[in-house]
Amino acid sequence: MTSHVGNLDPRDTYPDYAAPIVRLYANGERELALSRWGMPSSRKALFEAASKRADKLRAKGKPVDFDRLLELEPDAGTTNVRNTKSAHWRPWLSPANRCLVPFTAFSEPGRDAEGRYRPIWFRLIDDDPEPLGFFAGVHVRDHTCVRKMKTGLETCDVFAFLTTEPVEPVRSIHPKAMPVILRTEEERETWMRADWAEAGELQSRPQPDGVLEIFDRKMVE
């Protein structure tokens, strides 16, 4: 595998920040690269957001160039992919746009005894206190959009990971969804290289209960 990320420090990853992903070159070799978390949002979502902004400008008596407004509509990105039957995601489900997203832990929003927000952290159960796992992801190279108003149009690589039905202990904290985790080399090879009829099955086969555990990051750090 070819690495283009240098000597990476341990890091937490937040939406629209850079994170390492494993993707394929055209020749089939693997590449470790940095990409920003957040795939392009749907045209419908951007159109609706731009329409609301146009209505506010018109209400103030200001002229509106809607085509330009739509082009510059900020898109912070979509962080996860659930409905792979959607026409929006279909162009990015081929092996050319699939990737692996490495992780040692991930969090879901939780509450403490006083009802205050706090993240609940999960990791794979393993003899290693920080076991390495991989999410099934999709990515786009050289995507041009406005991520933030102050930076304007920019071109960057972006990614997101797929979600599936949650299993315990995630389900008790976040019953809506959890990332698609690929635990074996066979699963990772299938995701990266197989046609969608086979690779898509990985999203509908969540890991069994008991593969993950809740842990206290403060104890590890």
KEDREN-183627 format. One record per residue (C-alpha): residue in one letter; x, y, z. Coordinates in steps of 0.02 Angstrom, whole numbers, padded with zeros to 5 digits, always signed. Example, Ala and Ser with C-alpha at 12.3 -4.5 7.8 and 13.67 -1.06 7.14 Angstrom:
a+00615-00225+00390
s+00684-00053+00357
// end
This chain:
m+00000+00000+00000
t+00059+00176-00041
s+00043+00307+00096
h+00018+00493+00063
v-00022+00545+00242
g+00151+00558+00320
n+00173+00519+00505
l-00005+00535+00570
d-00031+00584+00752
p-00176+00503+00847
r-00330+00609+00818
d-00516+00626+00845
t-00611+00655+00684
y-00758+00774+00667
p-00872+00812+00519
d-00785+00914+00383
y-00612+00876+00456
a-00480+00771+00368
a-00463+00587+00411
p-00364+00442+00336
i-00452+00327+00214
v-00393+00177+00113
r-00442+00189-00071
l-00390+00106-00234
y-00281+00173-00373
a-00338+00141-00551
n-00213-00004-00558
g-00296-00086-00407
e-00162-00046-00278
r-00215+00024-00110
e-00176+00202-00057
l-00185+00281+00116
a-00241+00462+00093
l-00324+00605+00188
s-00502+00653+00145
r-00631+00768+00223
w-00777+00688+00314
g-00939+00732+00225
m-00998+00674+00053
p-01094+00792-00062
s-01272+00823-00002
s-01416+00792-00123
r-01462+00923-00253
k-01636+00926-00175
a-01567+00975-00004
l-01456+01110-00079
f-01598+01175-00189
e-01714+01190-00039
a-01581+01279+00064
a-01543+01401-00077
s-01729+01433-00104
k-01751+01482+00079
r-01603+01599+00067
a-01672+01675-00093
d-01842+01704-00011
k-01759+01797+00133
l-01664+01908+00012
r-01820+01946-00090
a-01914+01988+00070
k-01782+02121+00102
g-01804+02190-00074
k-01635+02129-00136
p-01607+02060-00312
v-01576+01873-00327
d-01473+01776-00454
f-01537+01605-00406
d-01418+01504-00515
r-01270+01589-00433
l-01349+01573-00262
l-01371+01385-00289
e-01192+01367-00349
l-01127+01449-00190
e-01248+01365-00069
p-01141+01299+00076
d-01135+01111+00091
a-01053+01049+00252
g-01072+00873+00185
t-01170+00716+00229
t-01076+00611+00357
n-01156+00441+00332
v-01245+00341+00197
r-01396+00234+00239
n-01515+00227+00090
t-01403+00154-00045
k-01555+00133-00158
s-01564+00322-00174
a-01519+00393-00345
h-01407+00517-00255
w-01287+00382-00191
r-01295+00263-00339
p-01153+00344-00441
w-01031+00318-00297
l-01061+00135-00254
s-00941+00057-00380
p-00768-00004-00323
a-00689+00154-00393
n-00778+00257-00258
r-00772+00135-00112
c-00650+00153+00031
l-00606+00088+00203
v-00612+00208+00351
p-00494+00150+00490
f-00544+00178+00672
t-00494+00124+00846
a-00654+00190+00928
f-00813+00283+00884
s-00943+00374+00987
e-01130+00400+00990
p-01220+00539+01086
g-01273+00493+01262
r-01327+00574+01426
d-01257+00568+01601
a-01359+00547+01762
e-01398+00735+01761
g-01458+00729+01581
r-01307+00820+01511
y-01239+00770+01341
r-01085+00659+01339
p-01017+00545+01205
i-01023+00357+01234
w-00870+00272+01161
f-00865+00099+01080
r-00722-00011+01021
l-00701-00188+00957
i-00672-00320+01091
d-00492-00377+01073
d-00335-00413+01174
d-00265-00251+01103
p-00329-00103+01208
e-00345-00002+01047
p-00394-00129+00913
l-00396-00067+00733
g-00559-00084+00638
f-00629-00020+00473
f-00793+00058+00418
a-00861+00028+00243
g-00851+00198+00159
v-00874+00290-00005
h-00771+00436-00068
v-00758+00565-00207
r-00597+00642-00272
d-00583+00826-00320
h-00759+00878-00270
t-00789+01065-00295
c-00914+01150-00181
v-00934+01282-00045
r-00904+01200+00123
k-00903+01364+00218
m-00960+01537+00166
k-00797+01619+00219
t-00690+01504+00110
g-00801+01504-00046
l-00779+01375-00184
e-00645+01245-00150
t-00596+01076-00218
c-00560+00932-00101
d-00574+00744-00077
v-00723+00692+00029
f-00790+00531+00108
a-00928+00459+00217
f-00963+00287+00288
l-01115+00174+00273
t-01231+00137+00418
t-01336-00014+00462
e-01451-00082+00598
p-01368-00059+00769
v-01317-00206+00878
e-01284-00211+01064
p-01213-00118+01154
v-01237+00023+01025
r-01424-00010+01006
s-01461+00034+01188
i-01377+00203+01165
h-01418+00245+00985
p-01560+00135+00917
k-01567+00219+00747
a-01407+00159+00661
m-01222+00120+00678
p-01075+00114+00555
v-01049-00038+00444
i-00895-00123+00519
l-00786-00239+00415
r-00691-00355+00534
t-00608-00479+00416
e-00492-00462+00268
e-00620-00558+00164
e-00754-00428+00205
r-00635-00286+00165
e-00584-00363-00002
t-00767-00392-00046
w-00809-00212-00006
m-00664-00141-00106
r-00674-00252-00261
a-00838-00348-00281
d-00987-00291-00384
w-01128-00206-00291
a-01239-00360-00286
e-01110-00443-00172
a-01033-00292-00085
g-01202-00216-00044
e-01246-00369+00060
l-01118-00312+00190
q-01232-00167+00236
s-01378-00283+00272
r-01274-00403+00379
p-01232-00308+00539
q-01104-00378+00659
p-01171-00492+00797
d-01207-00428+00972
g-01057-00431+01086
v-00923-00384+00958
l-00911-00208+01030
e-00891-00144+01206
i-00917+00023+01293
f-00760+00092+01372
d-00700+00245+01466
r-00577+00340+01358
k-00507+00431+01510
m-00449+00264+01580
v-00359+00224+01417
e-00280+00396+01398
// end
